[in-house]
Amino acid sequence: MHSSKSDIKNIIDTLREDELLALLGIIKSVRGQTFTYIKVAFAYYTQLCKKYSLRSRGIASFRKYIHQFFDLHLITFQPVEKSHDRFLRIKLTIPKSISENRIKRKLLLIIPITLL
């Protein structure tokens, strides 16, 4: 099921700053590709937290965000086995441009301007 543009905007407006940064990390890690892996998205998320001077959550919390975004129909994910490691492949189901711009505008409203 795909979300409409207004649904996406409404969903983004309900997310907390840590959830927004997690979703933005996923969006940035998918750039130029059809999917990303959780470790790559998590690395982008931690970089964004540093950029915005916020404390990043651990990988377990990030995995919870993945499941939350799946339930909200923002992403899909699929476990993938590579040799002895288990990876989680993540794919966006929403337009990157709409969601990225909306997230950045929301972050400007909730994070003090001196931190940007």
TORKE-50181 format. One record per residue (C-alpha): residue number from 1; x, y, z. Coordinates in steps of 0.5 Angstrom, whole numbers. Each point is the difference from the previous one (the first is absolute). Layout:
N
  nr    c1    c2    c3
 NUM     X     Y     Z
...
end
This chain:
116
  nr    c1    c2    c3
   1     0     0     0
   2     3     7    -2
   3    -2     6     4
   4    -2     6    -3
   5     4     7     0
   6    -5     3     5
   7     1    -7     4
   8     7     1     0
   9     0     7     2
  10    -5    -2     6
  11     5    -6     2
  12     6     4     0
  13    -3     6     4
  14    -2    -5     6
  15     8    -3     0
  16     4     2     6
  17     7     3    -2
  18     4    -7     1
  19    -5    -3    -4
  20     0     6    -5
  21     8    -1     0
  22    -1    -8    -1
  23    -4     1    -6
  24     4     5    -3
  25     6    -4     1
  26    -3    -6    -4
  27    -2     5    -6
  28     7     3     0
  29     3    -7     0
  30    -5    -2    -6
  31     2     5    -4
  32     2    -2    -7
  33    -2    -7     1
  34    -6    -4     1
  35     1    -3     7
  36     5     1     6
  37     2    -4     5
  38    -1     1     8
  39     7     1     2
  40     1     5    -6
  41    -7     4     2
  42     3     0     7
  43     6     3    -1
  44    -3     5    -4
  45    -5     1     6
  46     6     1     5
  47     3     5    -5
  48    -6     4     0
  49    -1     0     8
  50     7     3     0
  51    -2     5    -5
  52    -6     2     4
  53     4    -1     7
  54    -5    -5     2
  55     1    -7     4
  56     0    -6    -5
  57    -4    -6     2
  58     3    -7     0
  59    -1    -5    -6
  60    -5    -3     4
  61    -5     6     0
  62     2     2    -7
  63    -3    -7    -2
  64    -6     2     4
  65    -1     6    -4
  66     1    -5    -6
  67    -6    -4     2
  68    -4     6     2
  69     1     3    -7
  70    -2    -6    -3
  71    -6     0     3
  72    -1     7    -2
  73     1    -2    -7
  74     6     4    -1
  75     5    -5    -2
  76     0    -8    -1
  77     6    -4     3
  78     2    -7    -2
  79     5    -5     4
  80     6    -2    -4
  81     5    -5     2
  82     7     2    -3
  83     5    -6     2
  84     0     0     8
  85    -3     7     1
  86    -7     2     0
  87    -2     6    -3
  88    -6     4    -1
  89    -2     3    -7
  90    -4     6     0
  91    -4     4    -5
  92    -4     6     0
  93    -7     0    -2
  94    -1     7     0
  95     3     6    -5
  96     7     2     3
  97    -1     7    -2
  98    -7     1     4
  99     2    -3     6
 100     7     3     0
 101    -2     7    -1
 102    -6    -1     5
 103     5    -3     6
 104     5     6    -1
 105    -5     5     1
 106    -3    -4     6
 107     7     0     3
 108     1     7    -1
 109    -6     1     4
 110     2    -4     6
 111     7     0     1
 112     3     7     2
 113     2     4    -6
 114     7     1     3
 115     2    -7     0
 116    -2     0    -8
end
